[in-house]
Amino acid sequence: MIDTEGDCAEWTFPAEATAARRARAAVRDRLTAWQLEGLGDIAALLVSELVTNALRHATGPIVVRLTRSDGTVGEADGTAVLRVEVSDPLPDPPRERSARPEDESGRGLQLLASAARRWGTRPGDNGKTVWFELTVPPMNPGRPRKTDAGSRDSMTCPLVRRLEVFAQDGPENTWTVL
């Protein structure tokens, strides 16, 4: 794992059957360390979907990266976000499929779109990155703030939010909730 300035964590997993399980555990552990346990279920679910897609369609290492913001930098509306990125060596962007009720696969991107604040893809020098953002809920005012610099207050988040309308914007294939 690479940990930079306390607000970023990155892992590289070999393209093997245990990658999704190991990625879920790493994400949950880091979110617990950041006191963002309330995002653990949905972040682990979405990471598992993206890592599984990478295992199915690409060969080579899979990189998972988490970045947290407190809303003071980068977001015009001041919203605190958790950005999760999954990179693999396949340059082709993922394609959304229309799964039939009896299909056992083909719903991952629909799940991603319905649960994430925003998501998108971007090409890289050695493949592509699929990313998503989850909104970090506001601090619970009744809880005391931890004093060490690497900690955040405990937060909660509903498991899945339902999104009704999307708009594609920007050069990265980004979808935003309207």
Secondary structure, DSSP 8 states (H G I E B T S, - for coil): -EEETTTEEEEEE-SSTTHHHHHHHHHHHHHHHTT-GGGHHHHHHHHHHHHHHHHHH--S-EEEEEEE--SSSS-TT---EEEEEEEES--S--------TT-SSS-HHHHHHHH-SEEEEEEETTEEEEEEEEE-----TTS----STT--------S------EEEETTTTEEEE-
